[in-house]
């Protein structure tokens, strides 16, 4: 049950998140009818107006369609708005399999190398200052896993927002959510961190010096390396999950 002291808007957002997670995780399939208002009111402990606002929210994100005669139907994933940060986060939170990871990297490969190229065409002083600050943060936090990953995210977001293309820059939130969703897969070794730091410094230098083609190629190589590492971590986790418990077998 949701806390009634919260505003209707906040409560409807919580309901939308709950239903959204159930949809993107596959609990509700395309074509399924969402439970009626009275059932949802009982399930979530909220008013009809809160449920209606939540459904309206999901409809605006392309997850459901509402018909007065037939009810609220779940739409197929091809109609979901994955550029909506809520939809993207719900999907990544509920279903981070190899297909989803592959999709994430396809998007990153489409956006980030071009952003690096554009950023290198005319790097202004404030942007350069941010990039150098990002590099300093990466070096300072290399032994602090969470802070190091936060620094990685800020580095990529800085480049995306500094590419002098407002539409591409506006997608920095999607880049941020995509990278953050992969952080839990595992920790990097010291050797991997050393390689990353070297790559980030080289990319930063290419952008600052205006070597746009080099920046684009470096970003592409870095994302491909990251993708390969992500798949290795996922397969290692899968192997660990299915490994027999010898201690238990010997009891």
C-alpha positions, -999 to 999 in steps of 0.1 A, spaced: 0 0 0 13 35 -8 17 62 18 -14 84 17 4 114 29 21 118 -4 6 139 -32 -16 123 -58 10 131 -85 37 112 -65 14 84 -58 3 80 -94 40 80 -104 46 51 -80 16 32 -94 28 39 -129 63 26 -120 47 -6 -105 26 -13 -135 53 -2 -159 77 -27 -144 51 -55 -146 46 -47 -183 82 -44 -194 92 -75 -174 67 -96 -193 42 -102 -165 16 -85 -187 20 -95 -224 11 -74 -255 -27 -75 -259 -33 -83 -222 -59 -62 -205 -47 -44 -174 -69 -51 -143 -99 -28 -139 -98 4 -118 -114 -11 -87 -89 -40 -86 -60 -16 -91 -73 7 -64 -74 -23 -40 -40 -36 -51 -22 -3 -46 -44 13 -19 -51 45 -39 -80 64 -53 -95 61 -88 -81 94 -98 -46 82 -89 -51 51 -110 -64 71 -139 -34 95 -138 -10 65 -137 -27 49 -167 -26 82 -186 12 84 -178 17 48 -191 -3 57 -222 19 87 -230 49 64 -229 34 40 -254 30 11 -230 -8 9 -231 -38 20 -251 -70 30 -234 -105 22 -248 -137 31 -230 -153 -1 -244 -126 -27 -241 -104 -14 -213 -66 -8 -211 -45 -30 -233 -7 -36 -232 10 -25 -264 39 -44 -281 74 -33 -273 78 -18 -308 54 10 -296 71 16 -263 90 49 -261 125 38 -251 137 74 -253 115 80 -222 139 76 -193 113 59 -171 106 32 -198 143 27 -203 151 24 -166 121 0 -160 133 -22 -189 169 -23 -177 159 -29 -141 135 -57 -149 152 -75 -178 189 -71 -183 197 -101 -205 221 -104 -234 196 -92 -259 189 -60 -239 227 -54 -233 232 -58 -271 205 -33 -278 221 -8 -253 254 -10 -271 239 -6 -305 224 26 -294 256 38 -278 276 30 -309 251 50 -329 253 81 -307 285 84 -288 312 82 -315 293 109 -334 291 130 -302 328 126 -297 334 137 -333 312 168 -330 327 177 -296 362 177 -311 352 201 -339 349 232 -316 358 224 -280 352 256 -260 372 264 -228 344 255 -204 339 221 -220 376 215 -220 377 224 -183 349 199 -176 367 171 -195 399 177 -176 380 177 -143 364 144 -153 398 129 -159 411 141 -125 380 126 -109 386 92 -126 422 91 -114 413 102 -79 385 76 -75 402 46 -93 402 26 -60 367 35 -50 344 13 -71 311 33 -68 328 68 -72 348 55 -101 317 43 -120 300 76 -112 331 94 -128 328 72 -159 292 82 -163 300 119 -159 328 116 -185 305 102 -211 276 125 -203 300 155 -205 310 145 -241 274 139 -251 263 173 -238 293 191 -252 288 179 -288 272 212 -299 241 194 -311 212 201 -287 192 171 -299 220 147 -293 229 164 -261 194 159 -248 200 121 -250 226 123 -223 201 110 -198 196 79 -219 233 74 -221 236 78 -183 208 53 -176 223 28 -200 257 29 -185 245 29 -149 224 -2 -156 255 -21 -165 275 -12 -134 262 -41 -113 275 -68 -136 308 -69 -119 339 -51 -107 369 -42 -130 403 -55 -123 433 -32 -118 445 -40 -153 412 -31 -168 411 2 -148 446 10 -160 435 4 -196 403 25 -192 422 54 -177 447 54 -206 418 53 -231 400 81 -214 431 103 -213 437 96 -250 401 103 -260 402 135 -239 434 146 -257 420 139 -291 388 160 -284 407 189 -269 432 190 -298 404 189 -324 412 155 -338 376 146 -346 382 114 -366 405 101 -340 380 109 -312 352 91 -331 374 60 -337 386 59 -301 350 62 -287 339 34 -310 368 11 -298 361 19 -262 324 11 -265 331 -22 -283 356 -31 -255 330 -22 -229 305 -44 -247 328 -74 -248 336 -69 -211 299 -67 -203 291 -100 -221 321 -117 -204 308 -106 -170 272 -117 -178 284 -151 -189 306 -154 -158 276 -146 -136 255 -172 -154 282 -198 -150 285 -190 -113 247 -193 -109 246 -227 -124 277 -241 -108 268 -270 -85 272 -266 -48 298 -293 -40 296 -286 -3 259 -293 -3 263 -324 -25 288 -338 -1 266 -334 30 
